[in-house]
Amino acid sequence: MAIDYQERIPNNVDLAGNATLQRALEHWQPRFLDWWREMGPSDFLAAPVYLRTATSVDAKGWASWGEVKMPDYRWGIFLAEPEPDRTIGFGDVMGAPAWQQVPGEHRTTLRRLIVTQGDTEPASVEQQRLLGHTAPSLYDLRSLFQVNVEEGRHLWAMVYLLHAYFGRDGREEAEALLARHSGDADRPRILSTFNEPIEDWLSFFLFTYFTDRDGKFQLMSLAESGFDPLARTCRFMLMEEAHHMMVGVNGVARIVQRTLEVMREMKTEEPDKLRAAGVVDLPTLQRYVNFWFSSSLDLFGAEVSTNAASYFATGIKGRPDEGHYDDHVCRDGVLAVEAPDGAQDVPLRNAMNEVTRQAYIKDCDNGVQRWSKMIAQAGFSFSLALPSPRFHRTIGAWANRFADPAGEPVGESLWQARRDEWLPSAADKAFVKSLMRPVTAPGKVAGWIAPPERGVNRLPADYEYVRLA
């Protein structure tokens, strides 16, 4: 059946006027819907959900709201409005006109970057597909599904670029994005973090806080790209990514709030007593922070990278907020980069991954400090903290090095002996999963998390955001 491009797929890329792209998407869309039914949110396909749908690029009103069943969601394709006479803002090609088509010499690199970004979008949907069965409230269930459908739209955004600009190779890559699956032994997702299981809502909230924040920084870097369709696509995606991070920061804050309420009631900080009372004790939360933060750090790549240098020099990928820097060419600059043998001065272009990672760490710390401030204001001494970037790394200079959360070297035997103090243990995971009991009555919330402060889009918090009956 032909697709109604004016209604079914909201877009500003003239789908109706591009017969070649129409044929490609008509071939891909049924496969996408098959993937959604098989690998998307489990058992909720018939439930009307109050969702936001992107319908334009107008900053004053770019989305519509209303009830929709997820398989009927209108996954649109949007690029931010073009900048007239845009030029490339960095590297050896700084000042040259932005590319409206893919330069032949950069075709393979751009395709690989688009595929890698695109692969993360369905991966997170797959990681989260069973969480709906244990949602702590209808408000949270709606938040989960909003994240899921927007990750699906971000997949569409990358698939559009592959279909529109990369010919047969792009079409084959678009098919492969639906063939890989998170955690699959034979066909896993490209990046390791997106193969980690997310079996509880504590992990979901930390994933949306840390890993979606990595996504923000990657999109900000690609939004600087000399390939203008990619840059414009990522600029629009960032509008939706903000919601995903908000889900994380507020979700963790609500967990901390509820735990503090019980700590005050019981006048105790003892983890065993708090667990018996049915809330997440703060040391367990810290171990989950340690895991998801350290895993997300690896997504930026090695501290010293010739690929990163090449991306920057050729105008393919810049730094987040490139315009905020004074030097946009960076031929002569250096950055002191920590390594096991001591700090070394690295040519700045080769250290672009580390530049972005350091900005990411600073951004992550803002939320962690917010949560710690809540604890201090409640009169308790425990403080949450980000672990050292040396801790629990699998990529880069610190890969497979044994360090404690403070970054101090430890031997392998000590690491193994104390691992369960620093990262979630099997007992931690079993306990957190034991809390995961669904709450589906409007306005009700599970006992391990505080209610939301407000509802969605000016609706009350007790609104029936997902109709399950």
Secondary structure by P-SEA (a helix, b strand, c coil): ccccccccccccccccccaaaaaaaaacaaaaaaaaaacccccccccccbbbbbccccccccccccccccccccbbbbbccccccccccccccccccccccccccaaaaaaaaaaaaaaaaaaaaaaacccccccccaaaaaaaaaaaaaaaaaaaaaaaaaaacccaaaaaaaaaaaacccccccccccccccccccccaaaaaaaaacaaaaaaaaaaaaaaccaaaaaaaaaaaaaaaaaaaaaaaaaaaaaaaaaaaaaaaaccccaaaaaaaccccaaaaaaaaaaaaaaaaacccccccaaaaaaaaaccccccccccccccccccccccccccccccccccccaaaaaaaaaaaaaaaaaaaaaaaaaaaacccbbbbbcccccccccccccccccccccccccaaaaaaccccccccaaaaaaaaaacccccccccccccccccccccccccccccccccc
